[in-house]
Each structure stands twice: as structure tokens, then as C-alpha cells.
Amino acid sequence: MGNDALSAAGRHRAVLLDAAAGLEFAIASPIGRGVAWREHVDGELHRLRGALADHTQEVEGEEGLLADLVHQAPRLSNRVKMLKKEHRDMDEQIGEIIHVLGAMPMDGLEDATEDIRERTLALLGKLSRHRQKGADMVYRAYDVDIGGLG
């Protein structure tokens, strides 16, 4: 196994986790002045999208962790395909939330805010499960714990 690929994946997992935590904090904030809440959430959504893109590029690259996983443990190739699909699905989901957030009417802010919160919590749940699947797969392939926190 390439220690570089594993180390890089671990670093990107930490950045992704930090971005997810930032988004969770943003959506849990009181709406107060709606424009400020919307801008905060939008900024955190974009930060998460960037972290996901960096993670995807790193782990899906020719010398990335997912290629190494398939090389080391070909039995995991279908699971690797599933993780790659989840990367695309989560990026699309983030894009949809950004679109809905941008179209939020300021006069019905509380109702629209609940919709954004529900969509975002669903996304964060999907991301958490995705991270767990990746960590489990690394462990299955190498008997190495990539770390649940980073």
C-alpha cells in the first residue's frame, strides 16, 4: 500500500470533517437577520463542496487511495465504484442546496430555512456514512484504521 495515498486521504478526511462541522454549525445558528444566516450557510456549503472536490480528486486519482484499494483487494472494486458514485451524488446534492438557498424568499424565511436545514442534515448524514464506508474499506483491505475522527 502506498503510505502517501493513505496519508493524503487522511488529510483530506480531516478537511472534509472540518468543513462538515462548519456547515452543521451554520445551519444550527439562529436565523436572526436572514441575509446574514443565508450568507453564512452559503459560504459553508461552498467550503464543503471545495473540500469534497479536493477529496474526490485525491482519492480517485490514478495513484489515489481508491485505485490502491482495488489493486490490493480486488474484491472491493464494487464498493469502490459505490464510493465514487457517492462523491458525484453528494456534489449534486450540495449544488441543489446552494440553488434552493439562493432562491429562498426573504418573506417566508422560517419555512424556507427549515427546508434548507432538513436538506443539509440529510447531506451531512450521507457524508458521515460515506466516511464510515471508506474507513471500513481501508481496514478491510489493509487492516489499518484510517481514523474515525480525521
Residue frames relative to the residue before (quaternion, step in Angstrom):
aa qw qx qy qz dx dy dz
M 1.0000 0.0000 0.0000 0.0000 0.00 0.00 0.00
G 0.4180 -0.6925 0.5236 0.2676 3.54 -1.04 0.76
N 0.3847 -0.7308 0.5178 0.2234 3.55 -0.59 1.15
D 0.5886 0.5788 -0.3702 0.4261 3.58 1.14 -0.62
A 0.6607 0.5034 -0.3078 0.4640 3.58 0.91 -0.91
L 0.6682 0.4952 -0.2992 0.4677 3.57 0.93 -0.86
S 0.6530 0.5097 -0.3107 0.4661 3.59 0.97 -0.84
A 0.6570 0.5042 -0.3112 0.4661 3.56 0.94 -0.90
A 0.6420 0.5178 -0.3243 0.4631 3.58 0.96 -0.84
G 0.6419 0.5262 -0.3212 0.4560 3.58 0.99 -0.81
R 0.6470 0.5081 -0.3185 0.4709 3.59 0.99 -0.81
H 0.6828 0.4783 -0.2945 0.4672 3.58 0.90 -0.88
R 0.5899 0.5524 -0.3659 0.4616 3.60 1.11 -0.59
A 0.6569 0.5132 -0.3146 0.4541 3.57 0.95 -0.84
V 0.6538 0.4992 -0.3084 0.4776 3.60 0.97 -0.84
L 0.6448 0.5225 -0.3095 0.4641 3.56 0.99 -0.86
L 0.6511 0.5098 -0.3080 0.4704 3.58 0.96 -0.85
D 0.6482 0.5156 -0.3148 0.4636 3.58 0.97 -0.84
A 0.6584 0.5003 -0.3056 0.4720 3.58 0.98 -0.85
A 0.6372 0.5182 -0.3247 0.4690 3.59 1.01 -0.78
A 0.6486 0.5089 -0.3168 0.4690 3.58 0.98 -0.82
G 0.6307 0.5342 -0.3255 0.4592 3.58 1.03 -0.76
L 0.6615 0.4934 -0.2999 0.4784 3.56 1.00 -0.82
E 0.6359 0.5235 -0.3320 0.4597 3.58 0.96 -0.81
F 0.6382 0.5145 -0.3196 0.4752 3.58 1.00 -0.82
A 0.6625 0.5268 -0.3094 0.4333 3.58 0.92 -0.93
I 0.7160 0.4423 -0.2837 0.4596 3.60 0.80 -0.90
A 0.6529 0.5111 -0.3155 0.4615 3.58 1.17 -0.49
S 0.5111 0.6493 -0.4171 0.3783 3.57 1.26 -0.25
P 0.5446 -0.6013 0.4516 0.3712 3.59 -1.09 0.59
I 0.5456 -0.6585 0.4026 0.3265 3.57 -0.99 0.79
G 0.0808 -0.8440 0.5289 0.0384 3.60 1.14 -0.49
R 0.7656 -0.1188 0.1580 0.6121 3.53 -0.50 -1.22
G 0.4641 -0.7497 0.4063 0.2397 3.54 -0.38 1.25
V 0.6487 0.5266 -0.3305 0.4389 3.58 0.94 -0.84
A 0.6611 0.4994 -0.3130 0.4643 3.60 0.90 -0.85
W 0.6338 0.5183 -0.3295 0.4702 3.61 0.98 -0.81
R 0.6667 0.5075 -0.3005 0.4557 3.55 0.87 -0.98
E 0.6648 0.4986 -0.3092 0.4624 3.61 0.91 -0.84
H 0.6356 0.5273 -0.3256 0.4604 3.59 1.01 -0.80
V 0.6722 0.4843 -0.2879 0.4803 3.58 0.88 -0.97
D 0.6390 0.5285 -0.3250 0.4546 3.60 0.93 -0.87
G 0.6557 0.5117 -0.3111 0.4599 3.59 0.92 -0.87
E 0.6835 0.4754 -0.2862 0.4743 3.58 0.96 -0.84
L 0.6035 0.5379 -0.3562 0.4686 3.60 1.09 -0.62
H 0.6664 0.4896 -0.2960 0.4781 3.58 0.95 -0.86
R 0.6277 0.5214 -0.3389 0.4683 3.59 1.03 -0.72
L 0.6555 0.4952 -0.3099 0.4787 3.59 0.97 -0.83
R 0.6402 0.5253 -0.3309 0.4524 3.58 0.95 -0.82
G 0.6534 0.5042 -0.3084 0.4731 3.58 1.00 -0.79
A 0.6554 0.5030 -0.3098 0.4705 3.58 0.97 -0.85
L 0.6404 0.5100 -0.3190 0.4776 3.59 1.04 -0.77
A 0.6412 0.5185 -0.3246 0.4633 3.61 0.97 -0.81
D 0.6540 0.5012 -0.3106 0.4739 3.59 0.95 -0.85
H 0.6397 0.5257 -0.3084 0.4683 3.57 0.98 -0.90
T 0.6692 0.5107 -0.2918 0.4542 3.56 0.88 -1.00
Q 0.6613 0.5052 -0.3044 0.4634 3.56 0.89 -0.95
E 0.6748 0.5039 -0.2943 0.4517 3.58 0.93 -0.87
V 0.7728 0.3851 -0.2239 0.4520 3.59 0.63 -1.04
E 0.7056 0.4503 -0.2732 0.4741 3.60 1.13 -0.53
G 0.4646 0.6950 -0.4407 0.3270 3.60 1.24 -0.12
E 0.7140 -0.4681 0.3177 0.4125 3.56 -1.30 0.37
E 0.7731 0.2674 -0.1517 0.5548 3.57 1.07 -0.70
G 0.4059 0.7366 -0.4445 0.3083 3.53 1.28 0.41
L 0.7496 -0.4329 0.2888 0.4090 3.48 -1.37 0.18
L 0.6738 0.5075 -0.3239 0.4284 3.60 0.86 -0.84
A 0.6264 0.5109 -0.3369 0.4827 3.60 1.02 -0.71
D 0.6572 0.5059 -0.3066 0.4671 3.57 0.98 -0.83
L 0.6126 0.5497 -0.3465 0.4501 3.58 1.05 -0.75
V 0.6780 0.4816 -0.2940 0.4711 3.57 0.89 -0.94
H 0.6302 0.5252 -0.3322 0.4654 3.58 1.05 -0.73
Q 0.7208 0.4485 -0.2451 0.4682 3.59 0.88 -0.95
A 0.8075 0.0780 0.0119 0.5845 3.56 1.01 -0.85
P 0.1930 -0.8313 0.5101 0.1071 3.61 0.31 1.22
R 0.5603 0.6182 -0.3845 0.3950 3.60 1.15 -0.50
L 0.6735 0.5029 -0.2844 0.4611 3.58 1.24 -0.42
S 0.3822 0.7723 -0.4595 0.2150 3.62 1.23 -0.03
N 0.6473 0.5017 -0.3354 0.4656 3.63 0.98 -0.70
R 0.6428 0.5076 -0.3243 0.4733 3.58 1.03 -0.71
V 0.6135 0.5328 -0.3436 0.4707 3.57 1.08 -0.71
K 0.6308 0.5229 -0.3306 0.4683 3.61 0.97 -0.82
M 0.6376 0.5258 -0.3210 0.4625 3.57 1.02 -0.80
L 0.6532 0.5044 -0.3231 0.4632 3.61 0.93 -0.84
K 0.6352 0.5231 -0.3300 0.4625 3.60 0.99 -0.80
K 0.6441 0.5054 -0.3220 0.4754 3.59 0.97 -0.81
E 0.6347 0.5296 -0.3330 0.4537 3.58 0.99 -0.77
H 0.5844 0.5606 -0.3742 0.4519 3.61 1.06 -0.65
R 0.6856 0.4751 -0.2823 0.4739 3.59 0.85 -0.99
D 0.6573 0.5250 -0.3108 0.4423 3.57 0.92 -0.92
M 0.6766 0.4848 -0.3023 0.4646 3.59 0.91 -0.88
D 0.6191 0.5291 -0.3494 0.4634 3.59 1.02 -0.71
E 0.6487 0.5028 -0.3115 0.4790 3.59 0.97 -0.84
Q 0.6465 0.5235 -0.3183 0.4546 3.56 0.96 -0.85
I 0.6312 0.5110 -0.3328 0.4793 3.59 0.98 -0.79
G 0.6483 0.5281 -0.3149 0.4490 3.58 0.93 -0.89
E 0.6448 0.5151 -0.3167 0.4677 3.58 1.00 -0.80
I 0.6567 0.4983 -0.3190 0.4677 3.58 0.93 -0.85
I 0.6270 0.5267 -0.3373 0.4645 3.60 0.97 -0.81
H 0.6511 0.5146 -0.3141 0.4611 3.59 0.96 -0.86
V 0.6746 0.4849 -0.2951 0.4719 3.60 0.85 -0.96
L 0.6354 0.5335 -0.3234 0.4551 3.57 0.98 -0.82
G 0.6775 0.4981 -0.2910 0.4564 3.58 0.93 -0.88
A 0.7121 0.4335 -0.2477 0.4935 3.57 1.15 -0.60
M 0.3748 0.7588 -0.4642 0.2613 3.58 1.30 0.07
P 0.3481 -0.7259 0.5451 0.2339 3.60 -0.80 0.94
M 0.4439 -0.7099 0.4787 0.2641 3.57 -0.86 0.88
D 0.6473 0.5301 -0.3413 0.4284 3.63 1.12 -0.44
G 0.7524 0.2831 -0.1976 0.5609 3.63 1.13 -0.44
L 0.0833 0.8822 -0.4609 0.0481 3.51 1.16 0.75
E 0.6729 0.5193 -0.3285 0.4118 3.60 0.82 -0.88
D 0.6584 0.4887 -0.3141 0.4785 3.59 0.94 -0.81
A 0.6715 0.4936 -0.2942 0.4678 3.58 0.91 -0.91
T 0.6176 0.5541 -0.3395 0.4431 3.58 1.06 -0.73
E 0.6431 0.5184 -0.3263 0.4596 3.58 0.95 -0.81
D 0.6257 0.5298 -0.3330 0.4657 3.59 1.04 -0.76
I 0.6537 0.5010 -0.3074 0.4765 3.59 0.92 -0.90
R 0.6529 0.5188 -0.3165 0.4521 3.57 0.91 -0.88
E 0.6667 0.4985 -0.3060 0.4619 3.60 0.89 -0.90
R 0.6545 0.5036 -0.3107 0.4706 3.59 0.91 -0.88
T 0.6806 0.4956 -0.2874 0.4567 3.57 0.94 -0.90
L 0.6410 0.5104 -0.3291 0.4694 3.59 0.98 -0.76
A 0.6184 0.5249 -0.3394 0.4764 3.60 1.06 -0.71
L 0.6418 0.5163 -0.3101 0.4747 3.58 1.00 -0.84
L 0.6780 0.4893 -0.2976 0.4607 3.59 0.85 -0.93
G 0.6177 0.5267 -0.3388 0.4757 3.60 1.08 -0.65
K 0.6468 0.5102 -0.3103 0.4743 3.57 0.98 -0.86
L 0.6511 0.5130 -0.3118 0.4643 3.58 0.98 -0.84
S 0.6411 0.5230 -0.3231 0.4594 3.59 0.97 -0.82
R 0.6677 0.4839 -0.3013 0.4788 3.58 0.92 -0.89
H 0.6144 0.5491 -0.3361 0.4562 3.58 1.07 -0.75
R 0.6582 0.5011 -0.3079 0.4700 3.58 0.92 -0.89
Q 0.6400 0.5230 -0.3211 0.4623 3.59 1.01 -0.79
K 0.6462 0.5162 -0.3180 0.4635 3.59 0.94 -0.87
G 0.6534 0.5151 -0.3110 0.4594 3.58 0.96 -0.86
A 0.6665 0.4929 -0.3033 0.4698 3.57 0.90 -0.88
D 0.6422 0.5169 -0.3195 0.4673 3.58 1.00 -0.81
M 0.6600 0.5127 -0.3124 0.4515 3.57 0.97 -0.83
V 0.6247 0.5198 -0.3359 0.4762 3.59 0.99 -0.78
Y 0.6578 0.5081 -0.3149 0.4582 3.56 0.92 -0.85
R 0.6522 0.5163 -0.3131 0.4584 3.59 0.97 -0.86
A 0.7079 0.4688 -0.2675 0.4555 3.57 0.96 -0.84
Y 0.8394 0.2093 -0.0543 0.4987 3.59 0.86 -0.94
D 0.3327 -0.7250 0.5124 0.3180 3.58 1.23 -0.34
V 0.5028 0.5998 -0.4352 0.4451 3.54 1.03 0.97
D 0.3103 -0.7278 0.5836 0.1830 3.53 -0.96 0.91
I 0.2999 -0.7795 0.5262 0.1600 3.57 -0.48 1.24
G 0.5640 -0.6095 0.3762 0.4109 3.59 1.24 -0.29
G 0.3384 -0.7682 0.5143 0.1755 3.52 -0.71 1.07
L 0.7041 0.4695 -0.2703 0.4590 3.57 1.14 -0.44
G 0.8028 0.3325 -0.1577 0.4692 3.60 1.00 -0.57
